[in-house]
């Protein structure tokens, strides 16, 4: 009798899975799941099976979730969990940690002051994490206008002045090697009533391309190879005269230097090139006095071998003030050329700024007519207008 009961139980146990598999084939597709799934996925599938079984018994229908549906649900759940983990990590990350992990990224502690600018800075920092290339461009358009009627009781004359500055930088930055490339274009002019021969005089004209490749030998010290091309694009005349002070590609300067670049602190670079080659070329010798640029009369090109030094420093005392200083010195062991350019930008808002430029220069090879020795040259410019930075 006992053996008969055991036989009946075995037959029933064997028949139940077969019947259930025929009734609910979608549910038993879970038997094909790879056993290597982790515990979280197993728990999720078991919960889905339990919910499906309850629905089947309640509604007596086979309209059930397939295994593909469950896998899609699991994928969505995993994506949501991943996004939540990223949000938590970003919320926990401090500015100091970001700066220490990615020293090439400039991080400001006062980001919360301007929400839109903060957003651009964060996006730029994220892009810098993904690539070793850095790109940045600045555009400035500034205009000064003054109108005076002929019968104005104090006298005077009307004037109009404009200045456009476009500057771009593309750099490759890695742990031991950096390659910095900068291009700058400045064009400015103004009307001068005292000049009867020219309606507009050129006040600023510069096209400059600078490239520097550095290889780290010790911390903060690099072997450096640099090259710079500088020229003019517009003609410049002396007051009430057709004699040109400069012309397109007159003068054209080209410098190549090999030496060391020392970067003791952020935004400070001190480059010394004991081996430096410099060439000055005047294309329009018919209307440009070559002696104004240190060349001998009757020549168009001058080649010099000597030494040079360049110091570049960017200082931000506050967020709204940016001071950029460039100092350049070159000597061929006969003459010395010193050039200091200080640009101070006062940021009014995202699209308006004021600029003060101070540019003293001294070149012992340039002696103007009537002088017995070289004198300090100086130029100053104050302007207000549109300014925007692109990243």
C-alpha positions as CSV (number, residue, x, y, z in Angstrom):
1,X,0.0,0.0,0.0
2,X,2.8,2.4,0.9
3,X,4.6,1.6,-2.4
4,X,1.4,2.3,-4.3
5,X,1.0,5.7,-2.6
6,X,4.7,6.7,-3.4
7,X,4.2,5.7,-7.0
8,X,1.1,7.9,-7.3
9,X,2.9,10.9,-5.7
10,X,5.9,10.5,-8.2
11,X,3.5,10.4,-11.2
12,X,1.7,13.5,-10.0
13,X,5.0,15.4,-9.3
14,X,6.2,14.6,-12.8
15,X,3.0,15.6,-14.4
16,X,2.6,19.0,-12.7
17,X,5.7,20.7,-14.3
18,X,4.8,19.3,-17.7
19,X,1.2,20.6,-17.5
20,X,2.4,24.0,-16.1
21,X,4.9,24.4,-18.9
22,X,2.3,23.7,-21.5
23,X,-0.1,26.2,-19.9
24,X,2.4,29.0,-19.2
25,X,5.3,28.7,-21.7
26,X,6.4,32.3,-21.3
27,X,6.9,31.8,-17.6
28,X,9.1,28.8,-18.0
29,X,11.3,30.5,-20.5
30,X,13.2,31.7,-17.4
31,X,14.7,28.2,-17.2
32,X,17.0,29.2,-20.1
33,X,18.6,32.1,-18.1
34,X,22.3,31.9,-17.7
35,X,23.2,30.9,-14.2
36,X,26.0,33.5,-14.1
37,X,23.5,36.4,-13.5
38,X,24.2,38.3,-10.3
39,X,22.1,38.2,-7.2
40,X,20.4,41.5,-7.9
41,X,19.2,40.3,-11.3
42,X,18.0,36.9,-9.9
43,X,16.0,38.6,-7.2
44,X,14.4,40.9,-9.8
45,X,13.5,38.0,-12.0
46,X,12.0,36.0,-9.1
47,X,9.9,39.0,-8.2
48,X,8.6,39.3,-11.8
49,X,7.8,35.6,-11.9
50,X,5.8,35.8,-8.7
51,X,3.9,38.8,-10.0
52,X,3.3,37.0,-13.3
53,X,2.0,33.9,-11.6
54,X,-0.4,35.9,-9.4
55,X,-1.7,37.6,-12.5
56,X,-2.2,34.3,-14.3
57,X,-4.1,32.7,-11.5
58,X,-6.2,35.9,-11.0
59,X,-7.2,36.5,-14.6
60,X,-6.8,33.0,-16.1
61,X,-5.0,34.5,-19.1
62,X,-1.6,34.0,-20.8
63,X,-1.1,37.7,-21.5
64,X,2.2,37.8,-19.6
65,X,5.6,39.5,-19.6
66,X,8.2,37.9,-21.8
67,X,11.8,37.4,-20.8
68,X,12.8,40.2,-23.2
69,X,10.4,42.6,-21.5
70,X,11.9,41.7,-18.2
71,X,15.5,42.3,-19.5
72,X,14.5,45.7,-20.9
73,X,13.0,46.6,-17.5
74,X,16.2,45.5,-15.8
75,X,18.3,47.5,-18.2
76,X,16.3,50.7,-17.5
77,X,16.6,50.0,-13.8
78,X,20.3,49.7,-14.1
79,X,20.6,53.0,-16.1
80,X,18.6,54.8,-13.5
81,X,20.8,53.5,-10.8
82,X,23.9,54.5,-12.8
83,X,22.6,58.0,-13.3
84,X,21.7,58.3,-9.6
85,X,25.3,57.2,-8.7
86,X,26.8,59.8,-11.0
87,X,24.6,62.5,-9.4
88,X,25.7,61.4,-6.0
89,X,29.3,61.4,-7.0
90,X,29.1,64.8,-8.6
91,X,27.4,66.2,-5.5
92,X,30.1,64.8,-3.3
93,X,33.0,66.1,-5.4
94,X,34.7,69.2,-4.1
95,X,36.3,71.9,-6.3
96,X,39.7,71.2,-4.7
97,X,39.5,67.5,-5.6
98,X,38.7,68.3,-9.2
99,X,41.6,70.7,-9.5
100,X,44.0,68.3,-7.9
101,X,42.9,65.4,-10.1
102,X,43.0,67.5,-13.3
103,X,45.6,70.2,-12.8
104,X,45.4,71.3,-16.4
105,X,41.8,72.4,-15.8
106,X,41.3,75.9,-14.4
107,X,38.6,75.8,-11.7
108,X,37.3,79.0,-10.1
109,X,36.0,78.9,-6.5
110,X,33.5,81.7,-7.2
111,X,31.5,79.7,-9.8
112,X,28.2,80.4,-8.0
113,X,28.4,84.1,-8.7
114,X,27.3,83.9,-12.3
115,X,25.1,80.9,-13.1
116,X,25.4,81.0,-16.9
117,X,29.2,81.5,-16.8
118,X,29.4,78.7,-14.2
119,X,27.6,76.4,-16.6
120,X,30.0,77.2,-19.4
121,X,33.0,76.7,-17.1
122,X,31.7,73.3,-15.9
123,X,31.0,72.1,-19.5
124,X,34.5,73.3,-20.5
125,X,36.1,71.3,-17.6
126,X,34.1,68.2,-18.6
127,X,35.3,68.5,-22.2
128,X,38.9,68.9,-21.0
129,X,38.6,65.7,-19.1
130,X,37.7,63.8,-22.3
131,X,40.5,65.2,-24.5
132,X,44.0,66.6,-24.2
133,X,43.2,69.4,-26.6
134,X,42.2,72.8,-25.3
135,X,40.5,75.4,-27.5
136,X,39.5,79.0,-26.7
137,X,38.7,82.1,-28.6
138,X,38.1,85.8,-27.7
139,X,36.4,88.4,-29.8
140,X,36.3,92.2,-28.9
141,X,34.7,95.0,-30.9
142,X,35.1,98.5,-29.3
143,X,34.0,101.8,-30.7
144,X,34.5,105.4,-29.6
145,X,32.6,108.3,-31.1
146,X,32.6,112.0,-30.6
147,X,30.5,114.7,-32.5
148,X,31.0,118.5,-32.2
149,X,29.2,121.1,-34.3
150,X,31.3,123.8,-35.9
151,X,29.8,126.5,-33.7
152,X,30.4,124.7,-30.4
153,X,31.5,127.3,-27.9
154,X,34.5,125.4,-26.7
155,X,35.7,124.4,-30.2
156,X,37.0,121.0,-31.0
157,X,36.4,118.4,-33.8
158,X,34.4,115.3,-34.4
159,X,36.1,111.9,-34.3
160,X,35.4,108.3,-34.6
161,X,37.6,105.4,-33.6
162,X,37.1,101.6,-33.7
163,X,39.1,98.6,-32.6
164,X,38.6,94.9,-33.3
165,X,40.6,92.1,-31.6
166,X,40.3,88.4,-32.4
167,X,42.4,85.9,-30.5
168,X,42.4,82.1,-30.6
169,X,44.3,79.4,-28.8
170,X,44.7,75.7,-29.5
171,X,46.8,73.7,-27.1
172,X,47.7,70.0,-26.6
173,X,48.4,69.3,-22.9
174,X,49.6,66.0,-21.5
175,X,51.6,65.1,-18.4
176,X,55.1,65.5,-20.0
177,X,54.4,67.3,-23.3
178,X,52.6,70.5,-24.1
179,X,52.1,72.3,-27.4
180,X,50.6,75.8,-27.3
181,X,49.5,77.7,-30.4
182,X,48.1,81.2,-30.3
183,X,46.9,83.5,-33.1
184,X,46.0,87.2,-32.6
185,X,44.6,89.8,-35.0
186,X,44.2,93.5,-34.0
187,X,42.9,96.2,-36.3
188,X,42.0,99.7,-35.3
189,X,41.5,103.1,-36.9
190,X,40.3,106.6,-36.2
191,X,39.4,109.8,-38.0
192,X,41.7,112.8,-37.4
193,X,40.6,116.2,-38.5
194,X,44.2,117.6,-38.4
195,X,45.3,115.2,-41.2
196,X,44.1,116.7,-44.5
197,X,45.5,113.8,-46.6
198,X,43.9,110.8,-44.9
199,X,40.4,110.4,-43.7
200,X,41.2,107.4,-41.4
201,X,44.5,106.7,-39.7
202,X,45.5,103.3,-38.5
203,X,45.9,103.2,-34.7
204,X,46.5,99.5,-34.2
205,X,47.5,96.8,-36.7
206,X,49.0,93.5,-35.7
207,X,48.9,89.9,-37.0
208,X,50.8,87.5,-34.7
209,X,51.1,83.7,-34.5
210,X,53.0,82.1,-31.7
211,X,53.8,78.4,-31.2
212,X,55.7,76.7,-28.3
213,X,56.4,73.1,-27.7
214,X,57.6,72.0,-24.2
215,X,58.9,68.6,-22.9
216,X,59.2,68.1,-19.2
217,X,62.6,67.2,-17.8
218,X,62.0,67.8,-14.1
219,X,58.9,69.2,-12.3
220,X,58.1,72.8,-13.5
221,X,61.0,72.8,-15.9
222,X,60.7,72.1,-19.7
223,X,62.9,72.0,-22.7
224,X,61.3,74.5,-25.1
225,X,61.2,75.2,-28.8
226,X,59.3,78.3,-29.8
227,X,58.5,80.2,-33.0
228,X,56.8,83.6,-33.6
229,X,55.6,85.4,-36.7
230,X,54.5,89.0,-36.5
231,X,53.6,91.5,-39.2
232,X,51.3,94.3,-40.3
233,X,48.3,94.1,-42.7
234,X,47.4,97.8,-43.3
235,X,49.4,100.8,-44.4
236,X,50.2,103.5,-41.8
237,X,51.1,107.0,-42.8
238,X,52.8,109.9,-41.1
239,X,50.5,112.9,-40.4
240,X,49.9,115.1,-43.5
241,X,52.3,113.0,-45.5
242,X,52.2,110.1,-48.0
243,X,55.3,108.6,-46.5
244,X,54.5,105.2,-45.0
245,X,55.5,104.2,-41.5
246,X,54.5,100.6,-42.2
247,X,52.8,98.6,-45.0
248,X,51.4,95.1,-45.4
249,X,54.1,92.6,-44.5
250,X,56.5,95.6,-43.8
251,X,57.9,94.9,-41.3
252,X,57.7,91.1,-41.0
253,X,59.4,89.6,-38.0
254,X,60.1,85.9,-37.4
255,X,61.8,84.4,-34.3
256,X,62.9,80.9,-33.5
257,X,64.3,80.0,-30.0
258,X,65.5,76.9,-28.3
259,X,66.0,76.9,-24.5
260,X,64.2,76.2,-21.2
261,X,60.7,77.1,-20.0
262,X,60.2,77.5,-16.2
263,X,56.7,77.5,-14.8
264,X,57.0,78.0,-11.0
265,X,53.3,78.8,-10.4
266,X,50.1,78.6,-12.3
267,X,49.7,81.0,-15.3
268,X,53.4,82.1,-15.1
269,X,55.9,81.1,-17.8
270,X,59.6,82.2,-17.9
271,X,61.3,81.1,-21.2
272,X,65.0,81.6,-21.8
273,X,66.4,80.8,-25.2
274,X,70.2,81.0,-25.4
275,X,70.0,80.1,-29.0
276,X,67.7,82.4,-30.9
277,X,67.4,83.3,-34.6
278,X,65.5,86.5,-35.7
279,X,64.8,87.8,-39.1
280,X,63.3,91.2,-40.1
281,X,62.0,91.7,-43.6
282,X,60.6,94.9,-45.3
283,X,58.6,94.1,-48.4
284,X,57.8,97.8,-49.4
285,X,61.2,99.4,-49.3
286,X,60.1,102.1,-51.8
287,X,57.7,103.8,-49.4
288,X,58.9,102.5,-46.0
289,X,62.1,103.8,-44.3
290,X,64.0,100.6,-43.4
291,X,66.2,102.5,-40.9
292,X,63.1,103.0,-38.7
293,X,63.3,99.2,-38.0
294,X,67.1,98.9,-37.5
295,X,67.9,97.9,-41.0
296,X,70.7,99.4,-43.0
297,X,69.7,101.6,-46.0
298,X,69.4,99.7,-49.2
299,X,68.6,96.3,-47.6
300,X,65.3,94.5,-47.2
301,X,66.2,91.7,-44.8
302,X,68.2,91.5,-41.7
303,X,69.3,88.2,-40.0
304,X,70.3,88.1,-36.4
305,X,71.6,85.3,-34.1
306,X,71.5,85.9,-30.3
307,X,69.5,85.2,-27.2
308,X,66.0,86.0,-26.1
309,X,63.7,85.8,-23.0
310,X,59.9,85.8,-22.7
311,X,57.9,86.2,-19.6
312,X,54.1,85.7,-19.7
313,X,51.8,86.0,-16.7
314,X,48.0,86.0,-16.3
315,X,46.7,87.4,-13.0
316,X,43.1,87.5,-11.8
317,X,42.9,89.6,-8.6
318,X,39.1,89.3,-8.7
319,X,36.8,87.6,-11.1
320,X,35.9,90.8,-13.0
321,X,39.6,91.9,-13.6
322,X,42.0,90.0,-15.8
323,X,45.6,91.3,-16.2
324,X,47.8,89.8,-18.9
325,X,51.4,90.7,-19.0
326,X,54.0,89.9,-21.7
327,X,57.6,90.8,-21.6
328,X,60.0,90.1,-24.4
329,X,63.8,90.7,-24.6
330,X,66.1,90.0,-27.5
331,X,69.8,90.8,-28.0
332,X,72.2,90.0,-30.8
333,X,75.1,91.1,-28.5
334,X,75.2,94.5,-30.3
335,X,71.7,95.9,-29.7
336,X,69.0,95.2,-27.2
337,X,65.2,95.1,-27.8
338,X,62.8,95.3,-24.9
339,X,59.0,95.0,-25.3
340,X,56.5,95.1,-22.5
341,X,52.7,94.8,-23.1
342,X,50.2,95.0,-20.3
343,X,46.5,94.4,-21.1
344,X,43.9,94.9,-18.3
345,X,40.4,93.7,-19.0
346,X,37.5,94.9,-16.8
347,X,34.6,92.6,-17.2
348,X,31.3,94.4,-17.0
349,X,29.0,91.5,-17.9
350,X,29.1,88.5,-20.3
351,X,29.2,90.7,-23.4
352,X,30.6,94.1,-22.3
353,X,34.1,94.9,-21.0
354,X,36.6,97.7,-20.9
355,X,40.3,97.3,-21.8
356,X,43.4,99.3,-20.8
357,X,46.5,98.6,-22.7
358,X,50.0,99.9,-21.8
359,X,52.8,99.2,-24.3
360,X,56.3,100.6,-23.6
361,X,59.1,99.6,-25.9
362,X,62.8,100.2,-26.2
363,X,65.1,99.3,-29.1
364,X,68.7,100.5,-29.3
365,X,68.9,99.8,-33.0
366,X,66.1,102.3,-33.8
367,X,67.2,106.0,-33.7
368,X,64.7,108.4,-35.1
369,X,65.7,111.3,-37.4
370,X,67.0,114.2,-35.4
371,X,67.9,112.1,-32.3
372,X,71.4,111.0,-31.2
373,X,70.3,107.9,-29.4
374,X,67.4,105.5,-29.0
375,X,64.5,106.6,-26.8
376,X,61.6,104.8,-25.1
377,X,58.5,104.3,-27.2
378,X,55.1,104.2,-25.5
379,X,51.5,103.5,-26.6
380,X,48.4,103.6,-24.4
381,X,44.8,102.7,-25.3
382,X,41.5,102.7,-23.2
383,X,38.4,101.4,-24.8
384,X,34.9,100.0,-23.9
385,X,32.8,97.7,-26.0
386,X,31.6,94.2,-26.9
387,X,33.7,91.2,-25.7
388,X,32.9,87.5,-25.6
389,X,34.9,84.3,-25.0
390,X,34.2,81.1,-27.0
391,X,35.2,77.7,-25.7
